[in-house]
Each structure stands twice: as structure tokens, then as C-alpha cells.
Amino acid sequence: MLEFKNLNQIIDFAIHEDIGDGDHTSIAIIPPETYGKAMLLIKEDGVLAGIPVALKVFEKIDPNLKISILINDGTVVKKGDIAFYVEGAALSILSAERTVLNFMQRLSGIATKAYRLSSLLKSKGKSTIILDTRKTTPGLRELEKYAVKVGGCQNHRMGLWDMIMIKDNHIDYAGNVENAIMHAKKYLEQTNKNLKIEVEVRNMEELKKVLGIGNVQRIMLDNFTPLELKDAVKYINGRVETEASGGINEINILEYADTGVDYISIGDLTHNIKSLDMSLKAIK
């Protein structure tokens, strides 16, 4: 799983965004000494993700809250399941409620989608690895990519800093693909950085040109049809890693996996998802 590097900052901002100078509704009507208990109720089938985030939210709101975890991240859940109980000051539970739910629902939605796609390929015996992309919610990337892994898919690069990925705009600005690859290789040598070089190609002509140049570890075959992709993978013949991208979804993913491509990257894993329905219900 990913190591959370920015979790404290993310949660601090989320809490401040929601509470501001106080949860005035709760403060106005709930006596401060009121003791409360609540449960996280799952209202839709899916895969749970975000428990570590919820625990950190509760801790920051009130370290005296007691949480009893019943279901851990990565578990397939059903409508009616209870993921955890929380008890302590009712004011604290109410103040944490929406922030906890916002994180848990979104991350569980991503994990559910990732699980559905990865399970589909596994059920058909496909070895193709599904990757996410950088199409994430600004500020929440590490959490959303964590949820992708919880659901059984893998992470592509985390950002612009952990891979050399040459796309069409880079090639246009560099003048041509030869210049782009040459400068990338020279940069890595000068800076002593150990980063993979990946190049995006849009047709067989570009593919042949990139293979002729060499010095790349992966080729992204962008917007290829399954038939075109099959021909490209056969032509590459294991010389470099292969990745398919563009317009791939739950309906056509098996067609793309059938080509033997190594990776399939899907932006929809994180930027076009439905949050998993759940609620934090008070227990009287």
C-alpha cells in the first residue's frame, strides 16, 4: 500500500473547510457532556477503503473517541454491513461525521471500481495489469491512488517527478520524437536519475520510429483499436513494455487485454467514479 506522506495536511484542511470557527448547530443544541455512539452503516454493495483516513479524522477531532473496527480496507461489503463503531463526546462525533463520510465514500467508490475491473480480468485468466493515471482530485492523489490499490489495480506514476513520460505535446515542443528521447536520455545521465522513459505513440509509423531510436523502456499505444493494438504488441515482440490507453472501459477492457498488452491505463478509475453510499448513524 502507499505510504501517506500528506495525510495530516489533507485532513487538517478538510476539517477546517467543514468546521470553520465551530459546528454551531451541534454546539447550540447538544450539551457538551452528552455521550454518544454511532456506527458506519454500509448502504450499498462494494469494496471498503479509507479506514486509516477515518481514524485520523476522529483522532484530530477528539483523541478520546473510541473506535471499534469491524471491517478493514479491501473487504467486499454488502448493504447493511457495519464497518465500525465510534463512541465518546457526541459533539465530537457530529463534528467529524461529514469529513469521515466524504473520505470513506469517495475512496470506497474508487476501490469498488478498481475491484470490479481487476476481478473481471482475473476471472478470464488475463495477466494484463490495470493502472490508474494522474487524473485525480487535486490534493487527494495519494489517497485516491491508495484506493486504487485497495481495489486490486496498480498505480502508474505518482506525478511528473517519478517517470519520464514523453507525450505528443512534449514531442511537438521538442521538434520531433528523436530530439525528445535524446534529450531525456541525456538529462537522466547528467542528473544521475534512475527513471524509466515511456513514449506515447498514436500509430504504427510512430511506433516503428520509436523502436528504431531505442533508449525507452515502455511504449504507450494511445487510442489504438483492439485489432491495431494486437498488431502493435506482436510487432514489439517483448522488446519493451507495452501500455494501452484511451477510451478503455469496463465494456471493452477484455478486448484490449486479449491483445497481450502488458498494461492498460484507465483515467476513469479516479476521475469518473460513483461514491459508495454509507452513513454514520447515531445509536440511541
C-alpha positions in Angstrom: 0.0 0.0 0.0 1.0 3.6 -0.5 2.7 5.4 2.4 0.6 8.5 3.2 3.0 11.5 3.1 0.5 14.3 3.2 -2.4 12.8 5.3 -2.1 15.3 8.1 -2.2 18.3 5.9 -5.1 16.9 3.8 -7.2 16.2 6.9 -6.4 19.4 8.6 -7.6 21.3 5.5 -10.7 19.2 5.2 -11.6 19.7 8.9 -11.1 23.4 8.7 -13.1 23.6 5.5 -16.0 21.9 7.1 -16.0 23.3 10.7 -14.5 26.8 10.3 -14.9 28.5 13.6 -17.2 25.9 15.0 -20.0 23.4 14.5 -22.6 25.9 15.6 -25.6 23.7 15.1 -24.3 20.9 17.4 -22.9 23.4 19.9 -26.2 25.2 20.1 -28.4 22.1 20.8 -26.2 19.4 22.3 -24.9 19.7 25.9 -21.1 19.3 25.9 -21.3 16.4 28.4 -23.6 14.3 26.1 -22.1 10.9 25.4 -22.8 9.4 22.0 -22.3 6.2 20.0 -22.6 5.8 16.2 -21.9 3.2 13.5 -20.7 3.5 9.9 -23.5 1.8 8.0 -22.9 0.5 4.5 -25.8 1.2 2.3 -24.5 -0.2 -1.0 -22.5 -3.3 -2.1 -18.9 -2.5 -2.8 -15.3 -2.6 -1.5 -14.4 -0.7 1.6 -11.5 1.8 1.6 -10.5 4.7 3.8 -10.4 3.3 7.3 -6.9 4.7 8.1 -8.2 8.1 7.0 -11.3 8.0 9.1 -9.3 7.0 12.2 -7.0 10.0 11.6 -10.0 12.4 11.3 -11.5 11.1 14.5 -8.1 11.4 16.3 -7.7 15.0 15.2 -11.3 16.0 16.2 -11.1 14.3 19.6 -8.3 11.8 20.6 -10.6 10.5 23.3 -13.0 9.0 20.9 -13.0 5.2 20.9 -13.3 3.4 17.5 -14.0 -0.3 17.1 -13.2 -1.5 13.6 -15.2 -4.4 12.3 -14.3 -4.4 8.6 -10.9 -3.4 7.2 -10.0 -1.8 3.9 -10.1 -4.1 0.8 -13.1 -6.1 2.2 -16.1 -6.7 -0.1 -19.0 -5.3 1.8 -22.8 -5.7 1.5 -25.7 -3.3 2.1 -26.4 -3.4 5.8 -22.8 -4.2 7.0 -21.4 -2.1 9.8 -17.8 -1.1 9.2 -17.0 0.4 12.7 -18.5 1.9 15.8 -17.4 5.2 17.3 -18.2 6.4 20.8 -17.4 9.4 23.0 -18.4 13.0 23.1 -21.5 13.4 20.9 -20.3 16.9 19.8 -17.0 15.3 18.5 -18.8 12.6 16.6 -21.1 15.1 14.9 -18.2 17.4 14.0 -16.3 14.5 12.4 -19.3 13.0 10.6 -19.2 14.6 7.2 -15.4 14.7 6.8 -15.2 11.0 7.6 -18.0 10.2 5.2 -16.6 12.3 2.4 -13.3 10.4 2.5 -14.8 7.0 3.1 -17.5 7.2 0.4 -15.1 8.5 -2.3 -12.3 6.2 -1.6 -14.6 3.2 -1.3 -16.2 4.2 -4.7 -12.7 4.1 -6.3 -11.8 0.8 -4.7 -15.1 -0.7 -5.8 -14.5 0.3 -9.4 -10.9 -0.9 -9.3 -12.0 -4.2 -7.8 -14.7 -4.7 -10.5 -12.2 -4.2 -13.3 -9.3 -6.2 -11.8 -11.7 -9.1 -10.9 -13.0 -9.1 -14.5 -9.6 -9.7 -15.9 -8.6 -12.2 -13.3 -11.8 -14.2 -13.9 -10.8 -14.6 -17.5 -7.2 -15.5 -16.7 -5.7 -12.3 -18.1 -2.3 -11.2 -16.8 -2.6 -7.6 -18.1 -2.1 -5.1 -15.2 -4.6 -2.2 -14.9 -3.1 1.2 -14.0 -4.5 4.5 -12.8 -3.4 7.9 -14.2 -2.8 11.4 -12.9 -6.5 12.3 -13.4 -7.1 12.7 -9.7 -8.7 15.2 -7.4 -6.1 17.9 -6.7 -4.7 17.4 -3.3 -6.1 13.9 -2.9 -3.9 12.0 -5.2 -2.1 9.8 -2.7 -5.4 8.8 -1.1 -7.1 8.1 -4.4 -4.2 6.0 -5.6 -4.2 4.2 -2.3 -7.9 3.3 -3.0 -6.9 2.0 -6.5 -4.5 -0.5 -4.9 -7.0 -1.5 -2.3 -9.3 -2.4 -5.2 -6.7 -4.6 -6.8 -5.3 -2.4 -9.6 -1.9 -0.7 -9.7 -0.5 2.8 -9.7 1.1 4.5 -12.7 3.4 7.3 -11.9 2.5 9.4 -8.9 3.4 12.7 -10.5 5.7 14.4 -13.0 8.7 13.5 -10.9 8.9 9.7 -10.9 9.0 8.9 -14.7 10.0 10.4 -18.0 6.8 10.2 -20.0 7.0 11.7 -23.4 3.6 12.6 -24.9 2.5 14.4 -28.1 2.9 17.9 -26.7 6.5 17.1 -25.5 7.3 15.9 -29.0 5.8 18.9 -30.6 7.8 21.3 -28.4 11.0 19.3 -28.8 10.7 19.4 -32.6 10.4 15.6 -33.1 10.5 12.4 -31.2 14.2 11.8 -31.8 15.0 15.1 -30.1 12.7 14.3 -27.2 14.2 10.9 -26.5 17.8 12.1 -26.9 17.3 15.0 -24.5 15.5 12.8 -22.0 18.4 10.2 -22.0 21.0 13.0 -21.7 19.1 14.6 -18.8 19.0 11.3 -16.9 22.7 10.8 -17.4 23.6 14.4 -16.3 21.3 14.2 -13.2 22.1 10.6 -12.4 18.4 9.9 -12.0 17.1 6.3 -12.4 13.8 6.9 -14.2 12.0 4.9 -16.8 11.4 6.5 -20.2 7.9 6.0 -21.7 6.9 7.3 -25.1 3.4 7.8 -26.4 2.7 6.7 -30.0 -0.5 7.1 -32.0 0.0 4.8 -34.9 2.3 2.1 -36.3 4.5 4.6 -38.1 5.3 6.4 -34.9 5.8 3.1 -33.1 8.4 1.9 -35.6 10.2 5.2 -35.4 10.4 5.0 -31.6 11.6 1.4 -31.6 14.3 2.4 -34.2 15.6 5.1 -31.9 15.6 2.9 -28.8 16.5 4.0 -25.3 12.9 3.7 -24.0 11.5 1.1 -21.6 7.8 1.4 -22.3 5.6 2.5 -25.2 2.1 3.8 -24.6 -0.1 2.9 -27.5 -2.7 5.6 -27.4 -6.2 5.3 -28.9 -5.3 2.1 -30.8 -8.3 -0.2 -31.6 -8.0 -3.7 -30.2 -7.1 -5.0 -33.6 -4.4 -2.3 -34.1 -3.1 -3.0 -30.6 -2.8 -6.7 -31.3 -0.7 -6.0 -34.3 1.5 -3.5 -32.4 2.1 -5.8 -29.5 3.1 -8.6 -31.9 5.4 -6.2 -33.7 7.1 -5.1 -30.5 7.5 -8.7 -29.5 8.6 -8.1 -25.9 11.4 -5.6 -26.8 9.8 -3.0 -24.4 6.9 -2.9 -22.1 3.6 -2.1 -23.7 0.7 0.1 -22.4 -2.7 0.7 -23.9 -4.6 3.9 -23.2 -7.5 5.9 -24.4 -11.2 5.0 -24.4 -10.8 1.8 -22.5 -13.6 0.9 -20.0 -15.5 -1.9 -18.4 -17.3 -2.8 -21.6 -14.3 -3.2 -23.9 -11.4 -3.9 -21.5 -11.4 -7.6 -22.2 -10.9 -7.0 -25.9 -7.8 -4.9 -25.1 -6.5 -7.5 -22.6 -6.8 -10.2 -25.2 -4.1 -8.5 -27.3 -1.4 -9.4 -24.8 -0.6 -5.9 -23.8 1.3 -5.6 -20.5 -0.6 -2.6 -19.0 -3.9 -0.8 -19.5 -4.2 2.7 -18.0 -7.7 4.0 -17.2 -8.3 7.5 -16.1 -11.9 6.7 -15.2 -10.5 4.7 -12.2 -10.2 8.0 -10.3 -11.9 10.8 -12.2 -15.2 9.3 -13.1 -16.5 7.3 -10.2 -19.6 7.0 -8.1 -19.1 7.3 -4.3 -20.2 4.3 -2.3 -23.3 5.1 -0.3 -22.9 4.9 3.5 -23.9 6.9 6.6 -22.7 7.5 10.1 -25.8 6.7 12.2 -26.3 7.6 15.8 -27.2 4.7 18.1 -29.6 5.6 20.9 
